[in-house]
Amino acid sequence: AYGGPDMAVKSLEKLLDVPIDHYATIDMDGMKDMIDTLGGIDVVSNATFSYNGASFVEGEKSHMDGEQAMAFIRSRKESGAGGDFGRQERQQLVMQGIANKLTSTKSITHFNGIMDHIKDNVTTDLSLGDLTKIRSKYKDANETVNRNQLDGQGGIQDDGLYY
């Protein structure tokens, strides 16, 4: 995004009038390999649709490998996929699935592989020590996470699409 994470943080702080202490960005292409390293993730679909050879049923829990998860989060124009808002919700569901897997005790067995993917595909201002503290402090909090989406309108301006 224009201005990178620092500008995104400043813009959100101004819009929401809330301080943001830290950030993390994830390379979507690297997410596929991370999900495979974790042994897949479990996600309940928010819509019924098919994309790239994968099919999903609304309300049905699926165990997804990296390729299936990418199909799940990239689809937006297919019938039933819910457009950009549906895709954004699916991206959040996949992130929650990754967080659930990362905070499970089983993820310890994949620690080195996971850290390689994080190092190569995540940009954050948090240290490894900070991430470890967050993992242990909030390992049981995943089910109580509230996700919200700001209303807005998309448009095309100059060099790209904006929301």
Secondary structure per residue as TSV (DSSP state, phi and psi in degrees):
chain	resnum	aa	ss	phi	psi
A	1	A	-	360.0	154.1
A	2	Y	T	-58.2	127.9
A	3	G	T	85.6	-8.7
A	4	G	H	67.9	-169.0
A	5	P	H	-59.8	-37.0
A	6	D	H	-61.7	-43.4
A	7	M	H	-69.6	-37.1
A	8	A	H	-61.3	-44.6
A	9	V	H	-61.2	-48.1
A	10	K	H	-61.5	-41.4
A	11	S	H	-64.5	-44.2
A	12	L	H	-67.3	-39.7
A	13	E	H	-60.0	-42.5
A	14	K	H	-68.2	-45.5
A	15	L	H	-63.7	-45.0
A	16	L	H	-94.4	-10.8
A	17	D	T	53.6	45.7
A	18	V	-	-136.5	132.6
A	19	P	-	-71.5	141.0
A	20	I	-	-114.9	116.8
A	21	D	-	-81.3	-35.5
A	22	H	-	-147.1	165.3
A	23	Y	-	-143.3	161.6
A	24	A	E	-147.4	137.0
A	25	T	E	-121.0	147.2
A	26	I	E	-123.5	132.0
A	27	D	-	-74.9	117.2
A	28	M	H	-60.5	-34.2
A	29	D	H	-67.4	-36.4
A	30	G	H	-72.2	-19.7
A	31	M	H	-62.9	-36.7
A	32	K	H	-56.7	-49.8
A	33	D	H	-65.6	-36.7
A	34	M	H	-63.3	-43.0
A	35	I	H	-63.0	-41.6
A	36	D	H	-63.7	-40.3
A	37	T	H	-62.1	-35.7
A	38	L	T	-74.6	-7.9
A	39	G	T	84.7	19.5
A	40	G	-	93.5	170.9
A	41	I	E	-134.6	158.9
A	42	D	E	-104.5	129.4
A	43	V	E	-140.9	139.8
A	44	V	E	-95.7	122.3
A	45	S	-	-68.8	141.7
A	46	N	S	-92.7	-1.6
A	47	A	S	-159.0	161.2
A	48	T	-	-103.8	119.6
A	49	F	E	-167.9	167.5
A	50	S	E	-125.7	143.5
A	51	Y	E	-156.4	132.2
A	52	N	T	53.7	39.1
A	53	G	T	83.2	0.1
A	54	A	E	-112.8	142.5
A	55	S	E	-120.7	143.9
A	56	F	E	-134.1	143.9
A	57	V	-	-120.4	127.6
A	58	E	T	-54.6	131.5
A	59	G	T	82.8	-6.5
A	60	E	-	-94.9	133.2
A	61	K	E	-81.0	131.3
A	62	S	E	-124.7	141.3
A	63	H	E	-93.2	116.7
A	64	M	E	-112.0	135.9
A	65	D	-	-85.1	-179.4
A	66	G	H	-59.1	-42.7
A	67	E	H	-63.8	-44.6
A	68	Q	H	-65.0	-40.5
A	69	A	H	-63.3	-38.5
A	70	M	H	-65.2	-40.8
A	71	A	H	-61.9	-40.8
A	72	F	H	-62.5	-41.8
A	73	I	H	-91.0	-13.0
A	74	R	H	-92.8	-24.8
A	75	S	-	-68.2	136.2
A	76	R	-	-146.4	-24.0
A	77	K	S	-98.3	-12.0
A	78	E	S	-69.5	149.9
A	79	S	T	-55.3	126.6
A	80	G	T	89.4	-8.5
A	81	A	S	-76.4	-17.9
A	82	G	-	87.2	14.5
A	83	G	H	62.5	-154.6
A	84	D	H	-62.6	-39.7
A	85	F	H	-65.3	-40.9
A	86	G	H	-63.6	-41.0
A	87	R	H	-64.6	-42.4
A	88	Q	H	-61.9	-41.6
A	89	E	H	-63.3	-41.0
A	90	R	H	-65.2	-37.0
A	91	Q	H	-61.4	-40.2
A	92	Q	H	-66.2	-39.1
A	93	L	H	-63.6	-40.6
A	94	V	H	-67.0	-41.7
A	95	M	H	-60.5	-39.5
A	96	Q	H	-66.3	-39.0
A	97	G	H	-62.0	-40.2
A	98	I	H	-65.4	-45.3
A	99	A	H	-60.7	-41.9
A	100	N	H	-59.6	-43.2
A	101	K	H	-69.1	-41.3
A	102	L	H	-64.8	-31.1
A	103	T	T	-91.6	-1.6
A	104	S	S	-78.1	154.3
A	105	T	G	-65.5	-25.8
A	106	K	G	-67.0	-23.6
A	107	S	G	-67.5	-19.3
A	108	I	G	-58.8	-35.0
A	109	T	G	-68.0	-19.0
A	110	H	G	-107.5	14.8
A	111	F	H	-53.9	-49.5
A	112	N	H	-63.0	-44.6
A	113	G	H	-63.9	-40.4
A	114	I	H	-63.6	-45.1
A	115	M	H	-63.5	-35.1
A	116	D	H	-61.3	-43.7
A	117	H	H	-68.2	-40.1
A	118	I	H	-63.4	-45.6
A	119	K	H	-58.9	-40.3
A	120	D	H	-85.3	-20.8
A	121	N	H	-128.7	-1.0
A	122	V	E	-120.7	132.1
A	123	T	E	-111.4	124.5
A	124	T	E	-150.1	160.2
A	125	D	S	-98.2	9.3
A	126	L	-	-90.1	142.4
A	127	S	-	-82.5	166.6
A	128	L	H	-58.8	-39.6
A	129	G	H	-61.7	-41.6
A	130	D	H	-61.6	-45.2
A	131	L	H	-61.9	-40.4
A	132	T	H	-65.1	-42.2
A	133	K	H	-63.2	-43.9
A	134	I	H	-61.8	-43.9
A	135	R	H	-58.1	-47.3
A	136	S	H	-74.5	-34.4
A	137	K	H	-72.2	-36.3
A	138	Y	S	-113.4	19.8
A	139	K	T	-60.3	-25.9
A	140	D	T	-101.0	6.7
A	141	A	-	-91.4	-7.3
A	142	N	G	-56.5	-35.1
A	143	E	G	-76.8	-12.6
A	144	T	G	-105.3	12.0
A	145	V	-	-73.0	131.7
A	146	N	-	-99.5	130.1
A	147	R	-	-111.9	132.7
A	148	N	-	-130.9	153.1
A	149	Q	-	-129.9	132.6
A	150	L	-	-76.7	137.8
A	151	D	-	-72.6	149.2
A	152	G	-	-175.2	-173.8
A	153	Q	-	-136.1	134.8
A	154	G	-	-83.1	161.6
A	155	G	E	-168.4	169.4
A	156	I	E	-111.0	130.8
A	157	Q	E	-144.7	130.5
A	158	D	T	48.3	-97.3
A	159	D	T	-104.5	14.3
A	160	G	E	176.6	-177.4
A	161	L	E	-88.7	140.8
A	162	Y	E	-132.9	154.3
A	163	Y	-	-125.1	360.0
